[in-house]
Structure formats: structure tokens, C-alpha cells
Amino acid sequence: MSSNLERICTVDIEISSPIVDSAAFDAVLIVGPAPAKPNGEIPPVTVYSSAQEAQDAGYVTTGDDADPVGRAINVAFSQSPKPTAVYVATQQPAPAPDPDETTDPPATGEDGGSNPDTPKETGGENEGAEVAALAAADDGLEALGVTLARALETNGWYVICPAGISEDRYEEIAEWTEAQTKMFAYTTMSETPPVRNVYFRTFGFYGREYVGQPENEIPAANYFLHVAACAKILRYDPGSETWVFKALASISPSKIKTATVKKFEEANLNYFNTVASRNITMLGKTASGEWIDLIRFRDWLQNDMQVRVVNLLVTNKKIPYTDGGIGLVQNQMIASLKAGQQAGGIAPTEYDEDQNEIPGYVTKVPLAANLTAVQKASRKLKGVSFQARIAGAIHMVEINGNLTYDNL
């Protein structure tokens, strides 16, 4: 650069780099044991872009000797639209107990038996080892909470899908998931869900072709109905989808009676049924009775709005605590809500029969003049809120009509 130009004009250019949104709402995390015959070391958490990649790692994906995780991966990539990636968290062997961390033998009475009058010690340095031992699986693998916590350090997945894990461990996964911005899906062969109906982030599917079907007659892929549903439906943008009326590849439908359907709906247990010669998913609810798509859309909207506001603060030298600065924050809220409308999760502006406007959303921010000096000095902007109308989805239609000979 010529020094003569510098004498006349100096130009300094600063690059304002926004934060990168690492959240994802479109991929499954299959959790289960390692393959029986791995080809080398299997990472604790990894991602595959095809069933062939999993096979190359040592997973058997089809046949009588298929690995549970391998078959789940194959079911996932059998769907249309096909997932771009499938994450896998492998349960690691449980750590060997420390021989130095042994509990003292119970106090004994004069007859050599245990002394009920001797108080039991609680806590202490051995308590952690005891809890870990109780939490570990009977198959010698680490506790599921440890596996999931490790997977949480890897971005890119949203729904936990177990494979080769006993149903009696599902409550444990559901409880862990409820505290995260994730969801948990499972398939059960029982007419009664294996988890309680207190979870908003857990949903299950019934996997048998008919009630009472023998275990050895259940199609192998049906154990991974939840994987098929998630792999397919997560390919749709949050807000644009519903979890009912979706066809699934590789899965055999259930032939169930009306009484059983009612039982499933009362228990909020999803199922895969034949309707008018088409095999489709039905119900679309979480264990608590909330719609699956609504929970997913809420998570997406929360993340989108957070990222927009944080980027506003990061990419500017400062946002002043004035009406103008508060307005910039409001603009980011509006931009996120508009994106929610475009996705289909938030209703558009509509009108009643008198042509009165019914907005899809409204936002509210305080005026700088109404804030106290203490509030401004804290540099925390509060009193910012919005309300938005849920677009929802039509799952059932009732039509009333009348045929008449009279003129209309």
C-alpha cells in the first residue's frame, strides 16, 4: 500500500464475526452397546453418514446376527427422506471397582448376626463408589447417565433412540432427558408404556404387529420403530411437521382393535397402523400428552431467538440502554417470530368476520424512560416478552351434511 495514500486517507476494517449456532434439531442419537466384532476402536460418540460406514466400523446391520445398534442404523437410513447423519453413543465398559474402596462389614451381635441396634453409616468416602455400582448396568456397561452426559458434549443430535437397551432402563433415560433440551423416543412391546406419563420430552411407540404376538415372530425392524419415525420426521423443519400420518420404510404395521387404540391414546402411546391401505404413524404425542412437534418447535424457537439476540450484542460495539437499543433487541425477537411463522409453527396474521386483525404474535418491550437508574446501571434488560399463536395441525375432521330434494 502506498504511503502517499496513508497521508490522505487511512482505512481500518474490523471483521465482526457472529457466533456459530451449534444447536441441532434434525438428527437422532442411537445409544447402545458396541458391535460384537468391531473393526478397530469404536469411538464413544461418533457419527455415520450411511449404513455402509457403520458396517465398515464393524456393525452388522442385517441378518440374525445383526448388532442392535447396527440394525437401528440400517432402519434409520432406510427412510425417505433419508437422514444426512446418524449419531451413535456407545456404552463403555463399567470401571472396575477400586479394591481400596471396600465397605466395612456390618456390625455383629453376640450370636454373630447383624446387630440391628448399630446405626448404619451414611455418606463417607465410599458412598460415591456405591452409587456408581448401583447405577451401572447388569451387563457390565457403564450407567446410561454417564453415556448420555458424554454424548451431550457432541453437538448435532436432538432425539435419543436406544438400541439393545432393556425397557426397564427407559425411565432412567426419560428422567435424564427431561432436564435437557433434547427428546427421548423408544419402542415398547408392552401395551402399557414402561415410563410414567409425567415426561414432556419422552414419547414411545407400540411395536408388535398384534397384541400377544410371540417375541420370536416380531419383525426385527419393529424393535426400532422409534428410530424409523425420528430419522424420517426430523428431516422436516421444526414447525413444518406433525408426527402423525407418516409412512415408514422397513416397519410392519400393527393390526389392533378399536379398544386397544383407545387404550394407547389414553396412555399417550403412539402406534403405526394401517388406514385406508396406507401404513402411517398415529397419535403424535409425548408421554405427558403434549404434541411432539410442539415441543420440538418450542426448543427451536428458543434457540433461534437466543442466537439472534446474542449475535446482536456480539457483533456491535455496544447496544445502548436507550429506546433505540431496546428497539434493536425487539427487532431480533420479531425476526425470530417471523421465521417461526415461515416455518409453520406460529400462525399468520388472520382476520375475524368483522375484518378485525388477529396478529400471529405481539411483542412488548419497556420504554427507557420508565426504567429506574438501578435497572439501567445493572445493564440487564428485563420486561421483554412476546405472545404467539400456535399454528397447530389438523389431525381429524368432522363433516356434517344433508341431502335434500328441496331447492337450495
N, C-alpha and C positions, 0 to 999 in steps of 0.2 A: 504494500500500500504506500502510495506516495506521501512523503512527509509534508508536501505542499498542501495536500488536501486537509491534513490534520490541522493546519494553521487556520483554515477557513471553516471547517465543519468536522466535528467529532461525532461518531455514531457508536453507541453501545447497545447491544441487543442481548436481552436476557430471555432465556427459554423457561417458560412456565410449564412445568411438566405436571399433568394431573395424576392423581393416584390411580392405580390399576384395580379394577373391580375383580376380586378373586372368588367371589361367591358364584355358585352354580346351582341350577335348579333343573338340570336335564340329564342326570346320569345316576345309575344305580351303583351301590357298593355291595358286592356279594361277600358275605362273611362266612367262613367255614374252614375246614381242615386243609392241609396241604395235599397235593396229589400223592397217591400211594407210591409212584415211581417217578420222582421229579428228574428232569434233565438239568442237573446243576442246582444251584441255590435258588430258592423261591423267595423273593423279597417279601418282607412282612406286609407291605402295602404296594400294590403295583396297578398298572392299567393296561388293558388289551384293546386293540382296535379291530380285532377279528377273532373268530374261533380258532383259526389256524395258529395265531400267535400263542394262544393258550395251549394248544396241542404241542407246539414246539417246546413249551416250558415243561411239558410232562403230564399235563392234564388229559385224561381220557374223557372225551366228550360224548361218546355214544356207546351203545352196547351194554351187555350185562355187567361188565367190569368198569363202567364209567365212574369217575370220581364225582361226588355230589357237586362240587364247585364247577367241575368241567361240564357236567350236563347243564347246570344253570347258565353257564356262559353260552353254551350252544343254543339253549332256548332263547336267550336274550338276542343273539344275533340272527335268529330265525324270523324276527318280527319285521313288519313293514308299516311305517318307516323303520329302518334299521338304526340302532344306536351308533353314534360315532365312537363311543368308548364305553368300556365296562371296567369299573374299578373292583379290585379284589383285595380284601384284608384277610390274611391267613393267620389263624390261631397258632401261636407259637407254643412249644412245649412248656409246661409249667416249671418254674425254677425248682431245683431240688431243695428240700428243706435243709436249713443250716443245722448241723448236728449240735452246735453250741447253743441253739435256741430250743431247748427242751423244757417242757413244763415239769414242775415238781410233782412227785406222786402225791395223791391225796392223803390227807392225814388219816391215820387209822386209830381205831379204838383198841380196847384191851383184847378183843377177840380177833383182831386182825382185819376186821371190816372197816369200812369207811366211817368216819366219825361225823354224824350229822350236826353236831354242835360246833364243829370247827368252821369258822366263816371262810367262804371261798374268796380268794383274791381276785380282784378285777383290775384291768389296766395292766400297767407294768410294761417292761420291755419286750415281753413275749406276745403281747396282745396283737400286734400287727401281723406277726407270723401266723397266729391262729386264725385271724380273719382272712388272710390270703389263702390259707389252706382250705377254709370252708368255701371260699368263693371260687376256687379252682374247679374245673370240670372233672367228672369222674374218669374221663378218658385220658387224663394226664396232660391236658392242654390248659393254657392259662385262662384266667377268668375273662369272660366276654367283655367286661368293662375295660380291661387292660387293652384288649384288641381294638375296641372301638375308640378309646382315647388316643391310641397311636394313629388310627386312621383319620382322626379329626385333624391331625397336623398336615394332612394332604388335602389340598383344595381340589374341587372339581366334581364332587359327588353330592347327591341330595337324599336319596332313599336307601335305607339299609335293607338288604334282602338276604336272609340266612339261607344256607345250603348245607345239609348234613348236620344240622344242629337240632337237638331234641326239642319238641314243643314245650316241654316243661321249663325251658330256658327263655321262652318268649316274653314272659312277664318281666324278666330282668332286663331284656333289651328295650322293652316298651318304657320301663321306668327311666332308663338312661336316656332314651331319645327325647322324652318329654322336656328335659332341661336344655335341649339343643335346638338350633334352627334347622332341624332335619326331620325326616319322616321314617317310619318303620313299616314294612309290608311283610306279610307272611302267608303261607298256605297251611290250612289245617285239614285233617281228615276226620275231624270230630264235628258233630252238629252243634256243639257248644264251643264258643271261642275260648282258647286257652288263656286269654288275657282279660282283665276286667274292663268294664265299659267306662273307665274314668280317664282314658287317654285320648287327647285330641290329635296326636301325631302318629297314631298307630292304626293300621287297617289290615283286615285279613280277608282271605278268600277260601271258599269251600272247594276241596279238590277231588272228591270222589265223583265217579260218573253216576252213581245212585247210592242212596242211603243203605248201609250194610254191605257195600261191595267189599269182598275179601282183599286183604292187603296185597296179595300176590297177583291180583287182577287189575290193580290200579295202574294206568299207563304211567311210565316212568316220568314223562314230561309234566304230568299233572301235579307232581310234588313241587313244581316250580312255576305254578300258575301266576303267583305274585311277581316273579321275575319277568314273565312274558308281558303282563299288564303294565308294569312300570317301565320296562325297556321301550315299549311302544308309545305309551301316552306321554312320557316325559319328553318325547321328541316334539310335542306341541308346546308353543309358548305359554307361559303361565297366564291365565286369564282367558285363553282362547279355547280351552278344552273342558270337557266333562269326562268323568271316569266311567260312564255307562255307554252302552251301545257300541263298544269297540270289539272288533273281531281280533282273535289271537291265533297265531300260527302254532302248530305242534300240540295244542291243548285240546283234549276231548271234553265236550260239554257235559254238564250234569243233567240228568233226566229226573227231575224232582217234582213232587206233587205240590198242590197249592198250599196245603197245610205246612209243608216243610218250608216253602218260600216265605210264608208268613212268619214262621219261627226264625228264619235267617234275618228277615227285615227287622223283627223286634230285637234281635241280638246284634244288629248292625254288622252282620257278616255278609260280605259281598260274595257273589257267585257268578258262574259262567254257564249260561243257559241257551237253549235253542228257542228263538222267537221267529215264527214265520219262515222256517227253514234256514235261518241265519243264526250262527253261534256268536253271542255277544255277551259282554260283561254287564252285570246288573247291580243296582243299588248305588254304589259310588260314595259310600260313607266311611268315616273313621269309627273307631270303637265307641267314641262318645256320642256319635250321631251327627257330627258336623260333616259337611261336604268336603271330600278330599281336595277338590280343585280350589275351594275357597281358602283352605289352609295354605296351599302352595302359593296362590296368588298373593295372599297377605304377606308371606315371607318375602316374595319377590318385590312387592311394593315397598316394604320396609327397607330392604337393602338398596333399592334404586333411589329412594329419597335420601337415605343417608349418604350414599356416594355422591349424589349431586350437590348436596349442601356442603359436604366436606371438601369437594373439589372447588367450590366457590371460595371457601376460606383459604385453601392451599394455593390456588393459582392467582390470587390477588395480594397486593402488598398488605392491605387490610380492608376489612369491611367496617365502615364507621357505625357507631351506635346512634344512628340518626334514622329519620323516616326513609331516607334513600337507601341506607344499608339494610334496614329491616325489609324494605321492598324487594331488595335483591334476594334475600332468603325466601320471601314469599314467592318470587318468580320461579325458584327452583322447585318449591313444593308444587306449584301449578304445572310445571313441565313434567314432573313425575306423574301427577294425576292424569294429565293428558295422555301420557304414554300408557297408563293403565286403561284409559278409555280405548285407545287404539288397539290394545291387546285384547279387549273384550271383557275385562274384569270389572270395570266401572261403567255404569250406564251413561249413555249420552244425554245431552240436554233434550228434554221432551216437553210436551205441552198438553194441558188438560183440555176438556171440551170447550172451555171458555178462552182458550189460547193463552192461558197463563203459563209462564215459563216454569218448568221444573228442572233446575240445574242438576247435572250429574254429580257435581261436587261444589263445595264452598270452602273457602279458606278464611282464616281470621288471624290477624297479627295486631299487636298493640301499637299505639302511637308513641313516639319517643317522648312527647310532652307529658304523657301520662305515667311515665316510669320515674321511679324515685332515683335520687342520686346514688343511693346504696346499690340499687339494681344495676345502674349503669357502671358503677365502679367495679362490680363483680365481673363484668364482661360476659355475663351469661344471659342470653336472650330467652325469656320464658313467655308464656301466654300465646305461643304459636300453635295453631291447631287447624284441623280440617275435618270435614264430614263428606263422605262419598257414598253414593247409592250403588249397591251391588247389582251388577247386571244379571247374575244368576243364569239359570239354564232351564229349558222346558224338558221335563222327563216324562210327563204324562199329559194327555189331552182328553177332555170330556166334551163331546159334541152332542147337542140336543137338536133334533129336527122334527119336522112334521110334514107328512104327505097329505095333500088335500085335493078335492075336486073343485073347490071354490076358486074363483079368480083371486089373484094376489094383488 
